[in-house]
């Protein structure tokens, strides 16, 4: 490892939704001149504030953030694009002699940044619109069977109900004639920095209780009104951005498919399930140093441990 790369340290804080990543970030910002590089695939969208637990406007003003409120809900964005753009932003942060702090729970975004995806972003809006129409008419299983025929490797990596990734893989194949799995073999070179990765964890039962309270607070703050306002702006309910926990359930409520109590309980349940999937994803990474945050004082301790690790790495 070159001396230059060794002293280009990027802090990475991951963990499940609701575990307290934003709280820890604020503590880190008190000790280090950080700029936060968000790795959240929903906070990139404007207007989606409550349902994505976006940092407050006050915090966004106080600490520089990147990749928050950069797109409208109907704009396409891929993990590959994020990986390339985030690397450029990190270089700019280094140039300002500040500390890049990557924070988020989107495992695919983290992987794209640290490992890289294929460099050529194949896209075709007409093909995507056609596939999305088929999804509405036929469901994800029909599209998944097509993917199994043209790109069995990608199909083996994608859950049959993950319509977003199924459509993306089919779009790539139909637009260029080359399977996504083959393109992904042509990854970006390793990043020109050294990541220090930390994960926040909490006893599962306590985390789920916190998630339930957080969801109730979202509804009190106006989640239903937020979703209604987005739809009232003319955005289609089937957008990928709105096919996420908290939004799809509220849309079902607004359309009369479920009652209010069921809507709230579904958001709680699906958020807990999402947190479990995040744990599974990040636990597979042996480079992540896990920090327990059960009580308020644990966050202070965790922040100090991260700061100490950063300073030690800079001295090597």
C-alpha positions, 0 to 999 in steps of 0.5 A, spaced: 500 500 500 502 506 498 503 512 503 499 516 499 493 511 499 494 509 506 493 516 509 487 517 505 482 514 510 475 514 509 470 512 515 464 508 513 459 507 518 453 502 516 448 498 520 440 497 519 435 502 519 433 505 526 440 503 529 442 510 530 447 512 524 445 519 524 446 520 531 453 517 531 455 521 525 453 528 529 458 525 535 463 524 530 462 531 526 464 534 533 471 531 533 473 530 526 472 535 520 467 530 516 463 531 510 458 525 510 457 521 503 450 518 504 449 511 502 442 511 502 438 509 496 432 513 498 434 519 501 437 521 494 430 523 492 427 530 493 420 530 497 421 523 500 423 526 507 419 523 513 419 516 510 426 515 509 428 518 515 432 524 512 437 528 516 433 534 518 434 541 514 438 544 520 443 538 520 444 538 513 446 545 514 451 544 519 454 538 517 456 538 509 452 532 506 452 529 499 447 525 495 441 527 499 436 531 495 439 530 488 434 527 484 426 527 483 422 521 484 422 519 477 429 520 475 433 513 474 439 512 478 443 506 479 448 503 484 454 503 479 452 511 478 453 512 485 459 508 486 463 512 480 460 519 483 461 518 490 469 516 489 469 523 485 466 526 491 471 523 496 477 525 492 474 532 492 473 532 500 480 530 500 482 536 496 479 540 501 483 536 507 477 534 510 475 527 512 470 523 508 464 519 512 460 514 508 454 513 512 448 508 510 444 502 510 444 500 502 449 495 502 449 495 494 451 502 494 457 501 499 459 495 495 459 499 488 463 504 492 468 500 495 468 494 490 466 498 483 461 495 478 461 495 471 463 502 468 458 502 462 452 504 464 447 501 459 440 504 459 434 504 455 428 508 457 423 505 452 425 498 454 425 500 461 418 503 460 416 496 456 418 492 462 415 496 467 408 495 463 409 488 463 411 488 471 404 491 472 400 487 467 404 480 468 407 481 475 415 480 477 414 472 476 413 472 468 419 477 468 424 473 472 422 467 468 425 471 462 431 473 466 432 466 467 433 464 460 437 470 458 442 471 464 441 465 469 447 467 473 444 474 474 437 470 476 441 466 481 443 472 485 436 476 484 430 474 489 424 472 484 420 478 487 425 483 487 422 487 481 427 493 481 433 488 480 429 484 475 427 489 470 434 492 471 438 486 469 433 485 463 434 492 461 441 491 460 441 485 456 435 487 451 439 494 450 446 491 449 445 484 448 450 482 453 448 479 460 449 484 466 452 478 469 458 478 464 458 486 464 459 486 472 465 482 471 469 488 468 469 492 475 472 499 476 479 498 479 480 498 487 479 505 490 484 510 491 483 510 499 483 505 505 476 504 508 475 503 515 469 500 516 464 500 522 457 497 523 452 499 529 448 493 532 443 493 538 440 487 541 435 485 536 428 485 540 430 492 542 432 494 535 425 492 533 422 496 539 425 502 536 423 501 529 416 500 531 416 507 535 420 510 529 414 508 525 409 511 529 413 517 529 413 518 522 405 517 521 405 522 527 409 527 523 405 526 517 407 520 512 401 520 509 400 527 507 407 526 505 406 521 500 399 524 498 403 530 496 408 526 492 402 523 488 399 530 487 405 533 484 403 528 478 408 522 480 406 515 478 405 510 484 409 505 480 415 509 480 421 505 483 423 510 488 416 509 491 416 502 491 419 502 498 417 501 505 413 506 508 411 509 501 408 502 498 404 501 504 401 508 505 399 508 497 395 502 498 392 505 504 390 512 500 387 507 495 383 504 500 386 497 499 387 497 507 385 500 513 389 505 517 391 500 523 393 495 517 397 500 514 401 502 520 402 495 522 405 493 515 410 499 515 412 496 522 413 489 520 416 490 513 421 495 516 423 490 521 424 485 515 428 490 512 433 491 518 434 483 518 436 483 511 441 489 512 444 485 518 445 479 513 448 483 508 453 487 512 454 481 517 458 477 511 463 483 511 469 480 515 472 487 515 466 491 519 468 492 526 461 492 530 460 496 535 454 495 540 450 501 541 444 499 547 444 506 551 446 513 549 453 513 553 454 507 548 454 512 542 459 516 545 464 510 546 463 508 539 464 515 536 471 515 540 473 508 538 472 510 531 476 517 532 481 513 535 482 508 530 482 513 524 488 517 528 491 511 529 491 509 521 493 516 519 499 515 524 501 509 520 
